[in-house]
């Protein structure tokens, strides 16, 4: 007779504690799970790889379960039959192995696999991809005038080379929505259009080519054209600075692809394209006076005390105000003092410092953290907020 066991799916499953097959499976899965050493940026890499595949890997399908009617639905709760409950840990472990195998099918062609001696088993370039530094645009209306400022985000990517990362970061800045819904997209054209970009070492410049549609924005003013150029320049120089720390002020040549003439950014004659542009500094600094570095928008935190980093500009040198809300109610507030190179007393326009805020996230709920620069006479303060969840 065959030793194969048949389990009636409608009845109670045998207790895995008494079943040698279940015990063997449990031991194997435990050893496999113990051997896994996740990288700190593993989640971002997996998400980026899945997005790059456009959902074709089937990994997304593993988060749904079959309903009694034969369809699929997300599992949100409900009763579990007594016999099946005892099998849950074993089945969950098996599902984890299947999920990792499915993700590996997406990522093996991008991330190196190492043998027992530490040698790369594939020709894929070594080293995990880094998150992309991307500058997003925030806006506010004051006295009937719209003002803009740059806020920094980090986006997942699979791009590795300098040129690939330049193209990916600038496409994110120009064509994609920001992670934080409070930020805005200032360029025209389709959200699916790619920005062409490369580092020209011989010329010592980043070369960026936009489409005519990207620079066509009706009724745009000089302020919008200026922040659009600075968004490109700050994003390109941030990417280049990853491998060339001395490239913060590298020139960026912005042109229009497929055009024989020299058009203007958003039709504004003050901003003629085709030449080089650099970061603005000092009193013309386009960076927002304050933004939250971490946690990111719509992230999930553990039940713990959490340290939040806040980037503050010159106007925040006297302190950054913050308010923490949970489920719509304020639970804490205060003022954090940023630290600057050579001290806050020597900060000048264009200086940036970092403040640290320790918040209590030991209670589950939906949180909103808001930070703002000090109130200035005749001007509403700039602020930044992030929503996150604690389970």
Secondary structure, 3 states (H helix, E strand, C coil): CCCCCCCCCCCCCCCCCCCHHHHHHHHHHHHHHHHCCCCCCHHHHHHHHHHHCCCCCCCHHHHEEECCCCCEEECCCCCCCHHHHCCHHHHHHHHHHHHHHHHHHHHCCCCCCECCCCCECCCCCCCCCCCEEEEEEEEEEECCEEEEEEEEEEECCCCCCHHHHHHHHHHHHHHCCCCCCCCECCCCCCCCCCCEEEEECCCCEEEEEECCCCCCCCCCCHHHHHHHHHHHHHHHHHHHHCCCCCCCCCEEEEEECCCCCCCEHHHCCCCECCCEECCCCHHHCCECCEEEEECCCCEEECCEEEEEEEEECHHHCCCEEEEEEECCEEEEEEEECCECCCCHHHCCCCCCEEEEEEEEECCCEEEEEEEECCCECCECCCEEEEEEEEC
